Amino acid sequence: MSPAKSSKPSVPDSIKTGLAAKANDLIEKFLKPKHVLPPKPDEPFNYIADIGAKWNRNYFYFIATYACPGPNALAPSFESKFARMEYLGDGKFALYFMRHTVEWIGIFDALSVDQSLKAIQDDAWFTP
């Protein structure tokens, strides 16, 4: 006997490309202007240097790239996921935010692409 496979629906390519295009538009027009700011001179603390998004299986992630300018930094930058959209089928998504405990917390279910992106834009839970 083998373990039962999960019954998660696969994401159609049309939804993948459509979501990626709309997400990039949101990132360029709203998230980057609001959150990617020029560093202060001699900034010793990490700051957001870029925001992007990518697919991984049935999940679409929004990711902030932080620059580490200090002399004791272990790496010049690191990535931190701050929002996750899980494809549920029929063009609907569940929406999660990353808690400070590095745990995904689901707060919306069965949202359309546009509703999900609007929530990421307007809801404070999805701040990078």
N, C-alpha and C positions, 0 to 999 in steps of 0.2 A: 504494500500500500504506500502511496505517496501522499504528501499533504495536499489539501485542496488549494488550488490556485485562487488568488484574489479575483473578484469579478469586477474590477475597475475597468470602465470603458476606455478604449484607446482614443486619443485625441485626433480628430480628423485634421489633415494638413491645412485645409481651408481655415479652420479655427486657429491653428498655430500661427499661420502667417498673418491673419487678420488681427489677432491679439497682439502679436509682436509689433506690428505697424502702429496700432493705436497706443500701445504702451510707450513706444519710442517717441511718439508725438507728445504724450503726457510728460515724459521725462524731459524732453527738450524745451517744452513751452512752460511747464509749471515747476517740476521738482528741482531741476538744475538751477533755474534762476532764484528759487527760494532757499535752497540748501547748500549749493556749491558756491561758496563765497571766497574771494581772494584771502589768503592767509595774512594775518597781521605781521608786521616786521618782527623778526626774531621770535616767532611763535614757537613756544616749547611744547605745546600740546598737540595731540592728534586732531586733524580736521578733515572734513569731507572734501575729497578732491574730484570725485566723479560719481555718477549714478548710472546704473545700467540694469538690464533685465535679461533673463535667459530661461529656456525650457530645460527641465530635467524630468523625463518620463511624463507623468500626468500633472506635473507641477510647473507653474510659471513663477519665477522668483524675481523680486526687485532687490537690487544689491547696491549698497553704498561702498565705495572704495575710500578708505581713510589713508591719508599721508601721515607718516610718523617722522617729524622733523628733528626730534631730539637727538643728541649725540649718543645716547645709550639705547637707541631703538634697536630691537632685534631684527627688524626688516624695514625697508623703506615705506612699505604700505601693507595693508591687509583689507580683506573684504568682509562685509557683514550683511547678511540677508535681513531685510526688515519687513517684507510682505511676501505672502505666498498665496497663489491662486491654485486651487485643486479642481481639475475638471471632473464634473459629476455625470456628464452626459446631457444630451439635448441642449447643448449650448449654455449650460449652467455651471457655475463655479461656487466653491466654498472659499471663503476669504479668511486668512489667518494673519496674525501679527506675531513678531518675535518678542517674547517677554525677556526682561532683564536676566532671567534665570536660564536663558538659552533654551526655551521651550516654546513650541508653536501653540498659540491659543486661537481657536476658531471663534469668530464672532458673527459671521454672516454665512448663510447657506442659501443655495439656489439663486444666486444673482447672475444676471446677464453680464457680458463683457463690459458694456457701458456702465452698468450699475457698480460693478466691481472697481473699475477705474475711477469713477466718481467718488466712491468711498475712500480709495487710497489718496485721492487728491484732497478731500475735505476732512477726513476723520483723523484726529490727533493720534490714534493708536498706530498709524502707519507713518510716523515721522522717523526718518533715518537717524 
